[in-house]
Amino acid sequence: MLLKNKQVAIIGGGPGGLTLARLLQQQGANVKVYERDADQYFRQQGATLDLHYESGLKALRTAGLIEEFKKNYRPGAEKFTIADHNAIVHYTEADEEPLEDIDHEHARPEIDRGPLRDLLIASLQDNTIVWNSKFSALEANGEGWDILFDNKTTAYADLVIAADGVNSKVRKYITSVERFYSGVTIVEGNVYNAAANAPHLWELTNGGKVFALQNHKFIVLSAKGEGSLSVYTSTKEAEDWAATSGIDFTDKTQVSAWFRQRFSDWSDDWNELFSTHDSYFVVRPQYYFPADQLWQTLPNLTMLGDAAHQTPPVGEGVNQAMLDALELSEALGSAHFNTIQEALASFENKMRSRASKEVEEAGQMTAGLHSENNLEYLLNFFNNFEEL
Ligand SMILES: Cc1cc2nc3c(=O)[nH]c(=O)nc-3n(C[C@H](O)[C@H](O)[C@H](O)COP(=O)(O)OP(=O)(O)OC[C@H]3O[C@@H](n4cnc5c(N)ncnc54)[C@H](O)[C@@H]3O)c2cc1C
């Protein structure tokens, strides 16, 4: 086995990094995950995630975690409603039966980010995750690396894997290929206790998801199991808008004022999202890495997930990160390769080829969702999907 007597370090305990840790431990590898969060109980933000048969669910099956997933996914959360800027519904799956059978290729079961993270963490050996470890730098040490953290601690690893997400600090040790701005910026938030704080929109989501679109802009709402409403707005903005707008996105009043002005052609129904202080907002400009990005494989360092191939969200990111983890673990466990570098080269080639298709599809989808006729675009997309 290529990893026999080797120490593996995964930087970042998101879905990609944790899935990889589990899969490598199943092969008997020595793995540590270095995560910047203070502990497991750090509140997980973000929308619910739909896992796909051929990627996210495939990784969980191989990891022996599909039964745990079945205990934690949210039947009914996959139900989709499409509305316009006046909150008038044009399409809804609200009356359909909740998804009970996830063992078929068209199933797209939803799970909240927190429970997904928890089930992956519970599958790891004790003390695998080193919390409060914000990566700062790598220094070569023999055939491996010394890893430096902001808290002044260091660790040694023979093989380092970057799984530290969209703003990866490890990626620059692998490649200088830069990301480029998609033209779109998301303002993401969570409205806690949404049944009380945003009752009409909570009702509209009906335990599932709402996409509201009109004239170049859209809003996505997802009901989460713990009763909060995940929300994001997606609009075309200049790349430096987040920095130059002067808006403090931690100040609800300022976010609300921005929304009322930017979405002034939308009905007042949506203002409910900003009528409580029991919420948080964060601004996220959206980037791509180029579809044809290429780098030379290193003997002891690689990357996966958003660190390697970020795109604006179109429902694939977490699935691709988990599939990366599966394919990397398979390459490292394979008897076909004589060296770790050969295994990494094979993994990276496959990952880049998948990611390049993902970039093209995400580009088309992002353009459609921000077009003048974006409502019709999404309705057509769903109609075509249903006819398949
Ligand atoms: C608004 C929004 C909605 C989305 N919706 C969906 C969806 O519906 N479906 C879908 O498939 N995808 C969705 N995505 C994309 C999805 O969230 C990502 O593609 C996925 O989480 C990538 O997983 P990852 O493990 O590569 O990175 P992440 O999930 O970002 O995990 C990275 C981890 O690294 C840690 N970290 C970061 N920096 C450091 C550091 N310096 N040192 C140590 N640790 C560090 C972070 O704390 C985190 O735990 C969405 C994204 C956004 C922004």
The ligand as an ORCA input file, in Angstrom:
! r2SCAN-3c Opt
* xyz 0 1
  C     -24.744     29.882     -1.252
  C     -24.210     28.546     -1.657
  C     -25.081     27.502     -1.918
  C     -24.596     26.238     -2.311
  N     -25.478     25.248     -2.575
  C     -25.022     24.046     -2.974
  C     -25.928     22.982     -3.265
  O     -27.152     23.121     -3.159
  N     -25.419     21.788     -3.662
  C     -24.067     21.597     -3.805
  O     -23.652     20.492     -4.201
  N     -23.180     22.567     -3.531
  C     -23.624     23.784     -3.125
  N     -22.738     24.781     -2.854
  C     -21.298     24.511     -3.022
  C     -20.775     23.642     -1.883
  O     -21.062     24.263     -0.649
  C     -19.259     23.447     -2.042
  O     -18.958     23.097     -3.368
  C     -18.747     22.339     -1.107
  O     -19.009     22.671      0.241
  C     -17.245     22.123     -1.315
  O     -16.769     21.232     -0.339
  P     -15.246     21.317      0.127
  O     -15.068     20.246      1.143
  O     -14.350     21.348     -1.067
  O     -15.096     22.772      0.775
  P     -15.871     23.461      2.026
  O     -17.217     22.882      2.225
  O     -15.789     24.927      1.778
  O     -14.969     23.071      3.255
  C     -13.712     23.672      3.467
  C     -13.335     23.465      4.926
  O     -12.013     23.969      5.107
  C     -11.974     24.780      6.261
  N     -10.922     25.775      6.041
  C     -10.929     26.840      5.210
  N      -9.784     27.507      5.282
  C      -9.005     26.839      6.166
  C      -7.699     27.044      6.657
  N      -6.933     28.084      6.268
  N      -7.195     26.155      7.549
  C      -7.948     25.094      7.976
  N      -9.216     24.861      7.552
  C      -9.724     25.726      6.650
  C     -13.380     25.380      6.349
  O     -13.688     25.824      7.667
  C     -14.240     24.203      5.901
  O     -14.582     23.364      6.981
  C     -23.195     26.039     -2.449
  C     -22.293     27.089     -2.177
  C     -22.803     28.335     -1.795
  C     -21.830     29.468     -1.533
*
